[in-house]
């Protein structure tokens, strides 16, 4: 027994006396508190994910026709984001936020929260490629060209001013965690304040960094988030002949407290139609309610349900 204890103590002393491995120490950037807070809020949601793919040929044709007709360049990310805003404007429950236990707030404007990768400097240390959000306010009422210019400007606008992270937001995310948690307690209980801070629909695009079948499933605090993945190849049958097509991998994350699986599938199908038909270049408003867009099942839509939308 004594020998065993002595051996254990000796090994522990040797472990403590080991020289430190070669390493470099860097300051942890305070602005990464933004990422920590977003993930913390996202883990509070019951998110379901729908992975799907879209053929790129009609999308590229629509973008090319628009560029030829207007001499205005728009990116694929802009086209997807604007199409999403059109689809949500047509089906507003897809970006609703709960208010307490008995109400659902549906906003008229679709505020797209788009992730933008930026280089930041903190003291003498340059930290590259920190993701921050730029909120495209009322994206459903803006043209694709306006959204494209806004996103391009967000890539170079100074942080802490009027760019993708305002001065108020920058100061907030540099606060101690205990104070931020107190503020978040009130923000998450006020859908209007939550909308002002994080938007209503998320868009993240990381597909340009890889190829093949790849798409990120993010931790998201929004009711609906589109994740844009990589572009890959797929064989399809055309008149009985296998043909190679370019496809883009996408994911829709939705808050299951508000949106069920079947409505999410119908929304994704409508979104794919809009992408193929070029709605992002016009975004007409529907004159009648699109069938099958209610976020809940028939039982859940009953007026006694705690998640029903009050008249």
N, C-alpha and C positions, 0 to 999 in steps of 0.2 A: 504493500500500500504506500509506504514511504517512498520507495523507489519510483513508483508510478507518478506520485505527486512531484517528486524532484525532476523527473524527466519532462513532465508537462510544463513545469515552471521554467526549466531551461529552454525549452522550445519557444515559450512565450517571450522570454528575454531576447532570444536570437531574432525573433520576428520583429520585436520593437526596435532592435538595433540595426536592422537592415537599412542600407543606404537608400535614400529616395530615388526612384527611377527618374531617368532623364525626361524632362517635361517643360512646357512653356506655360506660364500663368498669364491669363488675359482677364480683363474686367468683363463682367457679365453686363451687357447693355441694358440700361433701365427700360428702354423702349420695347424690349421683349416682354415686358409686363403686359403689353397689349395682347400678345399671343397667349400668355398664361390666362388672362381674364376671359378671352374669347373661348378657350377650351373649357374653362371652368363653367361658363354659362352654357356651352354646348352640351356638357355632360349632364346638365339638368333636364335636357329634352330627350324624349323617346323617339329617336330618329330611325326611320326606315329608309332603305336605299334601293333605287331602281337603276340597274345598269343596262344600258342599251347602246345601240350604234346607229349612225346615220350615214347614208351614202353621200359622198361629197360632190359628185358630178353636178347635180342640179344646183347645189349651193354655190359652187364656183361659177357656174353659168350665170346665176343671178347677180353675183358680185361683178363679174366681167361686163355684163350688160349695163349695170348701173354705172360703172366706171366709164364705159364708152359713151353713155348718154349724158353724163354730168361732169366728166373729167374730175370726179371726186373719188379719192381712194378710201376704201374702208377695209379693215382687217377682218379676218375670219372670227376672231374673238368678239369684235364689235357686232358683226352680223348675228352671231349666236346670242349675244346679250340683248340686242334689240328685239330679236324674235322672241326671246323669253319674256321680255317686258310686254310685248304684244299679247302673248298667250295668257299671262297673268292678268292683264287689263281686261281680257275677255272672261276671266274666271277668277274674280277677286277673292273668293275664299282660300285660294292657294297661297295668299300671303297675309292671311288674317292672324292677329295676335289675340290670345286670351286675355280678358280683363276680369280678374277674380275667378270665381268658379261658375258664374252663370252668364257671362257675356263673351262675345267674340267681336273684336273690332276689325272692320274691313275698310281699308284705306282706298281712296280713289286713285292716288298717285302711286306708281311703282318706283320705289327708290332702290336702285341696284347698288349693292355694296360689292365693289370689284377689288380683288386683291391685286396690288401693284408691288413689284419687287423694287426696293430702293437701297442705295448705299447710304449708310449713316456714319457719322463721326461722333465719337464720345470722348472728349479730352484729347489726348495725344494718340489714342488708338482708333484706327479706321476699321470699322466693322462693315463688311460688304453684305449686300443682298438680304435685307430685312424686309419681310412682307408687311405692308401696311394697307389699309383700305381707303379707297376713294369712293365716295357715295355719289352716284349719278342721280340727282334729284329729278323726279317726275320723268323717268326715262321713257315711259309710254307716250309722252307728248313731245319728245325730241326726235329729230331725224337721226338716221344712222351716221351721217356725216358729222353732226353736232356731237354725238356720243364719242365718235372716233377721235375728234379733235380734243375733247375733254380728257379722254384717257391718255392720249399722247402728252398733253400738258401735265397730267398728274405724275408722269414719269420723271419730270425735271423740275417741277415746282418745289420751292424750298419747304422743308418740313417745319412745322411749328408756326406757319403763317396762314395762308389761305389754300394750301395745297391739300394733298391726301390726308394729312393729319394737322388739324388746326392747332393754334397756340394753346387753346383751352384743353384739348384732348392730350396734347403733349405733356402739359403740366399734370393732368390727371393721372396718366400712366407712369409718371415719375414719382407719384405719391407712394407712401408705404402701403403694403398689402392690406393691413387691418383697416385703414381709412378707405381704400378702394372698395373693400367688401361692404362697408356700411353704405357707400354711395350706390353700389350695384343692388343692394337690398331694395332701395326705393325705385331705381330705374326699371328693374324687371317687373315691378308692380304697376307701372304706368306705360301702356303701349305707345302713347304718343312720344314720351321721352325716349323709349327704347328705339322707336323708329328714327328719331332725330339723331341718335348716337350711332346705330348700327345699320339703318336702312330696313327694308322689308324683304328683299330677296338677295341672296348671296350668289356671286359668280367668282369662281377661281379657275384659272387656266394654267396648267403645268405641262400640257402635252408637248409643247415645243422643246422640252428638255430631253425627250426620249423618242422612241419609235416602237412600232409593234402594238401589241395588246396591253395597254397600260392606262389606268385612270385612278386618281386618288379618291378615297372615300373620306371626306374631311369631317372633323368634329365641328359642328356648326350650331350657333344659337338661333339662327333664323328658321322660320316656318318652312321655307323652301330654299334650297341651294343647288345651283348647277355647277358641277365639276367637269371641266373640259379636259379630256385626256389626249392620248397620242393618236396620230394618223397611221393606219395600217392598211394591209391588203386583205382582200377576201374574194374567194371564187364564188361567182353566182352563175346560175343557168340563164342564158338568154337565147330563146328559140332552140332550146335543147343543147346549146353549146356552152361549155364553161368559159366564163369571161372574168378577168381579174378587175376588181373595182377598188377604188380608194374609199375607206370608211373612217369615220372619227368616232372614238369611244367616248361616251358621255355617262354621267351619273346624276340622278336627281335624288337629293336627300330631303326628306319631308318629316315634319313633326307629326308623329302618329297620334298625338293627343287631338289633333285637328284634322288631319288628312288620312283617309284609309287607303288601302292598297289599290282597290279597283278604281277610285277616282284618280289616283296618281297615275295608273296605267292609261286611263283615258286622256289625262292631261298630256302625258308623254306622246301619245299618238297624235293629238292635236298639234303639239309642238313640232313634231316631225313633218306634218303637213305644211305648217307655216314655213319651216325651213326650206322645203322643196318648192313652195309656191312664191317665195320672195316677199312675205309679209313684212319683213324688216325694212323694206324699201318704201312701204306705204303705210302699214299698220292701220288698216281700217277698223273702226269701232263697230262691233256687231249691233244690229238694230233689234235683234231678238236674242233671248237667252239661249246660249249654246246648250244642247241637251247633254245630260250626264255629267254636269260639272259640280254638283253638290258635293261638299267635302265629306259628308257623313252618309251612313246607310239610312234606310227609311226609319228604322227604330231610333237611331241617334238623332234624327232630324225632328223628332217629336218635341213639342213646345216645353214639355216637362224635363227634357234632358238638360243637364247642367252645361252642355256644350252647344246648345242651340243658339242661333243668332236671333236676338230680340227684334221684334218688329218695330 
